[in-house]
Amino acid sequence: MGMHANTNNREAIEKVRELIKDIKIAMLTTVSEEGLVSRPMKTQDVDFDGSLWFLTKKDTEKFHELLQNKQVNVAYADKSFVSIRGVAELVDSTDKIKEFWNKAYEEILETTYDDPNLVLIKVDAEAAEYWDSGNKFKMVKFLFNRLMGKNTEGTELNQTVEMN
């Protein structure tokens, strides 16, 4: 571990942040009973720090799929091609929703930020891959190793991301 891991991880987060920051729509893949399902999701205007945020409703299939299986993949394709594998957490917080809310959502979701049916999906990245387009696409892979609270050093363990 030590400094080196942190530096690598910080670089990885900055690289991913830079690659996805202008991509408005991501494809979120969840696991359903029939297999994998992908759908477009509006990305949040928030800097990637190791987590991705999406807004959805509780009466959707993806909500129920995430209750059953938290493994997800998020893919970005535009100027850059980035695939992020991670674990989803459902965050039920009106305050947090209010932070992310903008008028576009009233159109898309046909509701207001204080609707109890709204819920946030927080995806903690475990690995990110991106394709660098030179003459050939070359793939670069990052691993994010999260500390799961077995270690008591540092108070913000759930905020900590470590590079393998």
N, C-alpha and C positions, 0 to 999 in steps of 0.2 A: 504494500500500500504506500503510504507516505506521500510526499509532495508530488512525485512524478505522476502517480495515478490521478491526483487532482488536476494537474496541469493538462494531462491528456483529455480528461473528461471535460474540462472547461472548453478546450479547443473543439472537442466533438460537439458540445452543445452549441457553441458559437457557429460552427459550420452548418449544422442542421438548421439553426435559427435563420441564418443567412439564406439558405436554399429554399426554405418554405415560406419566408415572411410575406411574399407578395402573391402567394397562391390562395385564391379565395375559396376554392372547393376542394375537399379531400374525399377520398373514397374510404369509408369505414367498413371493415370486414369483421363480421361476428360469426359465431358458430350457432347454427340452428339445429333442430332435430333432423332436418333433411340434409344438412351439410353446411358449407360456407355460404354466407350471404353478404353482398356488398351494396352499399348505397351511398349517394353523394351527401355530404354534410358541409354546412357552411363553417369555415374555420373562424376561430375567435381572433379579434384584434388584440392579441396579447403575445408578448415575446416568449418564445419557447425556452423553457428553463429545465427541460427534462420531462415536462408534462404537457399534454395537449388537452384542450377543453372543447366540448361540443354541447349543444343544447338540444334536448329532445323532450318528448312527452311520455308520460308513464303508460299511456294506453297504446303504445307502439310495440311492434314485434321486437325491435332491437332492445327495448327496455327489458322485456321478458327473457330474451336470449342472454343478455348480460347478467341477469339474476342467476341463470343456469351455468354460464361459462364466461369467465372474465377475460379469457384470452382474446385479443383483438389484433388487427393489423390496420394501419392507416397509410394510404398511399397518396402521394402528391405527384401530379404529372402536369407540367406546363413548361416553363423555361427549364426547370429542373425535374429530375425523376428521383423521388425519395420514398422509401418504404420503411415504416416504423412499426416494430412489433412491440406489444406491451400488454399491460394488465389494466383493465378498466375498473373504475370505482364509480358508483352512482352517488352523486353529491346532491342532497336535497336541501338547498339553502336559498331562500328568497333573496337574502343579502348578496350572495355571490352571483345569483342570476342578474340582479339589478346592476352589478358591476359590468357584466358583459352585454347587457341589453342595449339594443339600438332599434330605431324605427323599422329597419328592414325585417326584424323578427315579427313585428306585428303583422306585416304582410304575409311572410312565409308561414308562420305558425298560427296566424289568425287568433291571437290572444294578447294578453298583457303580461308584464313580467311577474305580477303577483298571483298568476294562475297556479293553484296548488297541483295541477297536472304536469307542470313543467319540472324538469330535472336536468342536472348537468351530468355529463359523462366526462370524467377525468381519466386520461390515459397516461400511465407512467411508462415511459419508454424503457424497454429492456435492450433493444438493439435497433440500430438504424442502418440502412444501406442506401447509398446513392450512386447513381451512374454518372460518371464524368464523361461528357461527350467531347472527345478529341476526335481523331480519325475513327477510332473504335470506341465503343462504350466500355469504359473500365469501371468495375464495381468496387466501391470502397465500403468497408463495414466497420461500424462502431459497436461496442458493447457497453451498456450502462449497467454497472453492478450496484444494485441498491442495498443499502444497509437496512436490515429489517428490525432494528431495535434490540438485537441480541447484545449489541455493543452500547454501553451507556455513556461513552464519551461524547461530548457535544450535546446540546439540548435539542437541536432541531433535526433529529434523526430522519424523520420522514421527508425532510427537505433535502437530505444529502444524496448526492449521486456520486458513485465511484466508478472509475474505469476498471475493467478486468485487467 
